[in-house]
Amino acid sequence: MKTEIQSQEPQAVLQQERKAANGMQKRVLAGGSIGQFIEFYDFTLYGLSAVVLSQLFFPGTSALAGLLATFATFGVAFLVRPLGGLFFGALGDKIGRRKVLFITLLSIGGATALIGLLPTHAAIGAAAPILLVLCRMVQGFSAGGESVGAPAFVFEHAPINKRGFWLNITLAATALPSVFGGTLILVLSSSMSSESFMSWGWRIPFLLALPMAFFGLWIRSKTEESEAFKAVLAKEKTKEYSPLREAFAENKVRMLQVIFVMGLTAMGFYFLSGYFVSYVQVTGNLSRDQSLLANATAMLFYALLLPVGGIIGDRVGRKPMLIAGSAALALLSIPCFMLVTSGSLPLAIAGQLLFVVPMCIYGGGCYTFFVEIFTTRTRFTSAAISYNVGYAIFGGSAPFVGTFLVSQSGLSAAPGYYMAGAAVIVFLLLTLTKVPETHHRVG
């Protein structure tokens, strides 16, 4: 498919990127995927533990009020993500992706481990939720750089005809934390008494984040910047260069498009990974173990299906995948949420699996589109700002809005209507405005 964005990069870079993947490129793919796993493990773990955290850090209120407070704290991390994207994006375009990704991975792993060490409300009173909020803010600020830096780093090393596949392998790693974390919590909660789990067992998954981060750093220490970025860095060193100023000067419209495109997948992903476990327990009346099992099954399916979406996107282009995926989400979200809250474990699993399919169709376009639409010289800055604004507005608020809609309407499938409405808006944006096709662009 002919690209609508013309490249300004040298042909030498194009020839380099068309070569078969070498050892360095594969290490970049591994490092990016591990970083995405750790980042989303840290974020997903909070959603998986929401019911427990609401009891430990927001006691003295109704179960619903405690859950709302917990999900509000979940959203706090997303409010600071754009700031992290702004800071780390400009830094990454200035000094390199690799250096920034060392900082972000270590800080997000450390903040998550600190949550596992926090005293609860019973021990220190109101200071406990305040410390929890501070840890979430550090997580969010760091994730603002990690969530875009890792895909951008992988994108710039990927063979040009396999960018969708490589990016979606990297992003598929964001689903595995739900499988790993959900299974870990299920094993811990099943193998110890409820009192022991509430006392100290819940801390173990959070503490594991730090050794995971050190492992990721070790992998990333064996990588280097892409040839495309090295060429840009050498060129820009000869003059005054402000990635932030140039990102807004060159990419305002494209950044706005990315906010909406990535906002839809953010909403869907955090419904799936950060909301369904608690949602199924409270609204669908399933047990914690049943909810974790259903969600782990769906997230494993997502991890397996998302790279398939990337392969198809490499063949047909990004925009057809975005249009087909948003249309499918508009049609299927409400039935999916009805199944999820049916009160039946098989139907809850079926509803989540059905929701995964349009998410992976849409993901076959969006996860490459959001970095491919920008040139190398301002990619990190532009993508980080727009991606994180989209995730802050639509992803961070999804669990809170979903819980609020159910409480106010009394309709268990209310979040499905919210998801379907958002999908319709994005579908219209994609079909009625000049959203470009970025397939096979260079630079």
C-alpha positions in Angstrom: 0.0 0.0 0.0 1.4 3.4 -0.9 2.4 5.5 2.1 0.8 9.0 2.5 3.9 10.2 4.5 7.1 10.7 2.5 10.4 9.8 4.1 13.3 12.2 4.4 15.9 9.6 5.6 18.9 8.5 3.5 18.5 5.4 1.3 21.4 3.8 3.2 19.2 3.7 6.3 16.4 2.1 4.3 18.8 -0.6 3.0 20.1 -1.2 6.5 16.6 -1.7 7.9 15.6 -4.1 5.1 18.3 -6.5 6.2 17.4 -9.7 8.1 17.3 -9.3 11.8 20.7 -9.7 13.4 21.7 -10.5 17.0 21.7 -6.9 18.1 18.2 -6.4 16.7 17.0 -9.5 18.5 18.4 -8.3 21.8 16.6 -5.0 21.3 13.4 -6.9 20.8 14.0 -8.9 23.9 14.9 -5.9 26.0 11.9 -3.9 24.8 9.6 -6.8 25.5 11.0 -7.4 28.9 10.7 -3.7 29.7 7.1 -3.6 28.6 6.4 -6.7 30.7 7.8 -5.1 33.8 6.0 -1.8 33.2 2.6 -3.4 32.7 3.3 -5.9 35.5 3.6 -3.0 37.9 0.4 -1.3 36.6 -1.6 -4.5 36.2 -0.7 -5.7 39.6 -2.4 -2.7 41.1 -5.6 -3.6 39.2 -5.4 -7.2 40.1 -5.0 -6.4 43.8 -7.6 -3.6 43.8 -10.1 -5.3 46.1 -7.3 -6.2 48.6 -5.7 -2.7 48.5 -9.1 -1.1 49.0 -9.5 -3.0 52.3 -6.0 -2.3 53.5 -5.5 1.4 52.4 -9.1 2.7 52.3 -10.9 1.0 55.2 -13.9 2.4 57.1 -16.0 2.9 53.9 -18.4 0.7 51.9 -16.8 -1.8 49.6 -17.9 0.3 46.6 -16.5 3.5 48.0 -13.2 1.8 48.9 -13.0 0.3 45.4 -13.7 3.7 43.8 -10.9 5.3 46.0 -8.5 2.5 44.9 -9.3 3.1 41.2 -9.0 6.8 41.7 -5.5 6.2 43.0 -5.0 3.9 40.0 -5.8 6.9 37.8 -3.4 9.2 39.6 -0.5 7.5 37.9 -2.0 8.3 34.5 -2.3 12.0 35.3 1.5 12.2 35.6 2.3 10.0 32.7 2.1 12.9 30.2 4.6 14.8 32.3 6.9 11.8 32.3 6.4 11.4 28.5 7.2 15.1 28.1 10.4 14.8 30.2 11.7 11.5 29.0 10.6 11.9 25.4 12.6 15.1 24.9 15.5 13.5 26.8 15.3 10.4 24.6 15.4 12.4 21.4 18.3 14.4 22.7 20.6 11.9 24.3 19.3 8.5 23.1 16.5 6.0 23.8 18.8 3.4 25.5 20.0 5.8 28.3 16.5 6.9 29.1 15.2 3.3 29.2 17.7 2.4 31.9 16.3 5.2 34.1 12.6 4.4 33.5 12.9 0.7 34.1 14.8 1.0 37.3 12.5 3.7 38.7 9.2 1.9 37.9 10.5 -1.3 39.4 11.7 0.5 42.5 8.4 2.2 43.0 6.4 -1.0 42.7 8.6 -2.8 45.2 8.0 0.1 47.6 4.3 -0.5 47.4 5.0 -4.0 48.7 6.8 -2.4 51.7 4.2 0.2 52.6 2.6 0.1 56.0 -1.2 -0.1 55.8 -3.9 2.3 57.1 -4.2 0.2 60.2 -0.5 0.9 61.0 -0.1 4.6 60.1 -3.5 5.9 59.4 -4.0 8.4 56.6 -0.3 8.5 55.7 -0.7 5.0 54.2 -2.9 6.0 51.2 -0.8 9.2 50.7 2.3 7.1 50.4 0.5 4.8 48.0 -0.4 7.7 45.8 3.2 8.9 45.8 4.4 5.5 44.7 1.8 5.5 42.0 3.0 8.9 40.8 6.6 7.6 40.5 5.2 4.6 38.5 3.3 6.9 36.2 6.1 9.4 35.6 8.5 6.6 34.8 5.9 4.7 32.6 5.5 7.9 30.6 8.9 7.3 29.2 9.1 3.5 29.2 5.8 2.9 27.5 6.9 4.8 24.4 10.7 4.5 24.6 10.7 0.7 24.4 8.4 0.5 21.3 10.3 3.3 19.6 13.6 1.6 20.3 12.3 -1.7 18.9 10.7 0.1 15.9 14.0 1.7 14.9 15.8 -1.6 14.9 13.0 -3.8 13.3 13.2 -5.0 9.7 11.0 -2.6 7.8 8.7 -5.3 6.5 8.1 -6.8 9.9 7.6 -3.7 12.1 4.0 -4.5 12.9 5.0 -8.0 13.9 7.9 -6.9 16.1 6.0 -4.0 17.7 3.1 -6.3 18.5 5.4 -8.9 20.0 6.8 -6.2 22.2 3.2 -5.0 23.1 2.0 -8.6 23.6 4.4 -8.6 26.6 2.0 -6.1 28.2 -0.7 -8.9 28.4 1.5 -11.5 30.1 1.8 -9.7 33.4 -1.9 -10.3 33.9 -1.4 -14.0 33.3 1.7 -14.1 35.5 0.5 -11.8 38.2 -3.0 -13.3 38.3 -1.6 -16.8 38.5 0.8 -15.7 41.2 -1.9 -14.1 43.3 -4.1 -17.1 42.8 -1.4 -19.5 44.0 -0.6 -17.3 47.0 -4.2 -16.8 48.0 -5.0 -20.5 47.6 -1.9 -21.7 49.5 -2.2 -19.6 52.6 -4.9 -18.5 55.0 -6.9 -15.4 54.2 -5.4 -13.7 57.2 -1.9 -14.4 56.1 -2.5 -13.3 52.6 -4.1 -10.0 53.8 -1.2 -9.5 56.3 1.8 -10.2 54.1 1.1 -12.5 51.2 -0.2 -9.7 48.9 3.2 -8.0 49.2 5.2 -10.7 47.4 4.1 -9.9 43.8 5.0 -6.2 44.3 8.4 -7.0 45.8 9.3 -9.2 42.8 9.2 -6.1 40.5 12.7 -5.0 41.6 14.7 -8.2 40.6 12.7 -8.2 37.4 13.9 -4.6 36.7 17.5 -5.6 37.3 17.1 -8.5 34.8 15.7 -6.1 32.2 18.6 -3.7 32.8 21.1 -6.5 32.1 19.4 -7.3 28.8 19.3 -3.7 27.8 23.0 -3.2 28.6 23.8 -5.4 25.6 22.0 -3.2 23.1 22.9 0.0 21.3 21.1 2.8 19.4 19.8 2.2 15.9 21.7 3.5 12.8 18.7 5.8 12.0 18.9 7.5 15.4 22.7 7.7 15.3 22.5 9.5 12.0 19.9 12.0 13.3 22.0 12.5 16.5 25.1 13.3 14.6 23.3 15.7 12.3 21.5 17.6 15.2 24.6 18.0 17.2 25.8 20.6 14.7 23.0 23.0 15.6 20.7 24.1 18.3 18.0 21.4 18.6 14.9 21.3 20.8 12.9 18.1 20.3 10.0 19.5 22.3 9.7 22.7 20.3 10.0 20.9 17.0 7.5 18.2 18.0 4.8 20.7 18.5 5.8 22.8 15.5 5.8 19.8 13.1 3.3 17.3 14.6 0.4 19.0 16.3 -2.3 17.3 14.1 -0.6 13.9 14.1 -0.2 14.1 17.9 -3.9 14.8 18.3 -4.7 11.9 16.0 -2.6 9.6 18.1 -4.3 10.7 21.3 -7.6 9.4 20.1 -6.3 6.3 18.3 -4.3 5.2 21.3 -7.0 6.4 23.8 -9.4 3.7 22.5 -6.9 0.9 22.9 -5.9 2.3 26.3 -9.5 2.2 27.4 -10.0 -1.4 26.2 -6.7 -2.7 27.5 -7.3 -1.3 31.0 -10.8 -2.6 31.1 -9.4 -6.0 30.2 -6.3 -6.0 32.4 -7.0 -3.5 35.3 -10.7 -3.7 35.7 -12.3 -7.0 34.8 -10.9 -8.9 37.8 -12.6 -6.6 40.3 -15.6 -6.0 38.0 -16.4 -9.7 37.7 -16.2 -10.1 41.5 -18.4 -7.2 42.4 -20.8 -7.1 39.5 -20.7 -10.7 38.2 -20.7 -12.3 41.7 -17.8 -14.6 40.9 -15.1 -15.5 43.5 -11.6 -13.9 43.4 -10.1 -17.2 42.1 -12.7 -17.5 39.4 -12.2 -13.9 38.3 -8.4 -14.3 38.2 -8.8 -17.5 36.2 -11.1 -15.9 33.6 -8.9 -12.9 33.2 -5.6 -14.8 33.0 -7.2 -16.9 30.2 -8.3 -13.8 28.3 -4.9 -12.1 28.7 -3.0 -15.2 27.5 -5.2 -15.2 24.4 -4.5 -11.5 23.9 -0.7 -12.2 24.1 -1.0 -14.9 21.5 -3.4 -13.1 19.1 -1.8 -9.6 19.1 1.3 -10.6 17.1 -1.1 -12.2 14.5 -2.7 -8.8 14.2 0.8 -7.3 13.6 1.5 -9.7 10.8 -1.8 -8.9 9.1 -1.1 -5.1 9.6 2.3 -5.6 7.9 0.5 -7.0 4.8 -2.6 -4.8 4.5 -1.5 -1.6 6.3 -2.3 0.1 9.6 -5.4 2.1 8.7 -7.5 -0.9 7.5 -6.8 -2.6 10.8 -7.7 0.5 12.8 -11.0 0.9 10.9 -12.0 -2.8 11.2 -11.0 -3.0 14.8 -12.9 0.2 15.9 -16.0 -1.0 14.1 -15.8 -4.4 15.7 -15.4 -2.8 19.2 -18.4 -0.7 18.5 -20.5 -3.7 17.7 -19.2 -6.2 20.2 -18.4 -4.3 23.4 -21.9 -4.3 24.9 -22.5 -8.1 24.3 -19.0 -8.8 25.7 -19.7 -6.9 28.9 -23.1 -8.6 29.3 -21.4 -12.0 29.1 -18.7 -10.9 31.5 -21.2 -10.0 34.2 -23.6 -13.0 33.6 -22.6 -14.7 36.9 -21.4 -17.8 35.0 -17.6 -18.5 34.8 -17.8 -20.1 31.3 -19.7 -17.1 30.0 -17.4 -14.6 31.7 -14.4 -16.3 30.0 -16.3 -16.3 26.7 -17.1 -12.6 27.0 -13.5 -11.6 27.7 -12.2 -13.8 24.9 -14.7 -12.2 22.5 -13.5 -8.8 23.6 -9.9 -9.7 22.9 -10.6 -10.3 19.2 -11.5 -6.8 18.1 -8.8 -5.4 20.5 -6.2 -7.4 18.6 -7.5 -6.4 15.2 -7.3 -2.8 16.3 -3.9 -3.4 17.9 -2.7 -4.8 14.5 -2.7 -1.1 13.4 -2.4 1.2 16.4 0.7 -0.1 18.1 2.9 0.5 15.0 0.9 3.6 13.8 1.7 5.6 17.0 5.5 5.5 16.5 5.5 5.1 12.7 3.6 8.3 12.1 6.5 10.4 13.5 10.1 10.9 12.1 13.1 9.7 13.9 14.3 13.1 15.1 11.1 13.9 17.1 9.6 10.4 17.4 10.2 9.8 21.1 8.9 13.3 22.2 5.9 13.4 19.9 4.8 9.8 20.5 5.4 10.0 24.3 3.3 13.1 24.7 0.3 12.0 22.6 0.4 8.4 23.7 0.4 9.3 27.4 -2.2 12.0 27.1 -4.5 9.4 25.4 -3.7 6.8 28.1 -4.2 9.4 30.9 -7.6 10.6 29.6 -9.1 7.2 28.5 -7.0 4.4 30.0 -6.4 5.7 33.5 -10.0 6.7 34.0 -11.5 3.5 32.6 -11.7 1.5 35.8 -13.1 4.4 37.8 -15.6 5.4 35.1 -16.7 1.8 34.7 -17.3 1.4 38.5 -19.0 4.8 38.6 -21.3 4.0 35.7 -22.4 0.7 37.2 -23.1 2.3 40.6 -25.1 5.2 39.1 -27.1 3.3 36.5 -27.5 -0.1 38.2 -26.7 -1.6 34.8 -24.0 -4.2 35.0 -23.0 -3.8 31.3 -22.8 0.1 31.5 -19.1 0.1 30.8 -19.7 -1.7 27.6 -21.9 1.2 26.3 -19.1 3.6 27.3 -16.6 1.5 25.3 -18.9 1.2 22.3 -19.5 4.9 22.2 -15.8 5.6 22.3 -15.2 3.1 19.4 -17.9 4.9 17.3 -16.1 8.2 17.8 -12.7 6.8 16.8 -14.3 5.0 13.8 -15.7 8.3 12.5 -12.3 10.0 13.1 -10.6 7.3 11.0 -13.1 7.4 8.2 -14.0 11.0 7.9 -10.7 12.8 8.6 -7.2 12.7 7.1 -5.6 10.1 9.3 -2.6 8.9 7.2 -1.5 5.4 6.3 2.0 4.9 7.6 2.7 1.4 6.3 6.3 1.0 4.9 7.4 4.6 5.7 11.0 5.1 6.5 12.6 7.3 9.1 
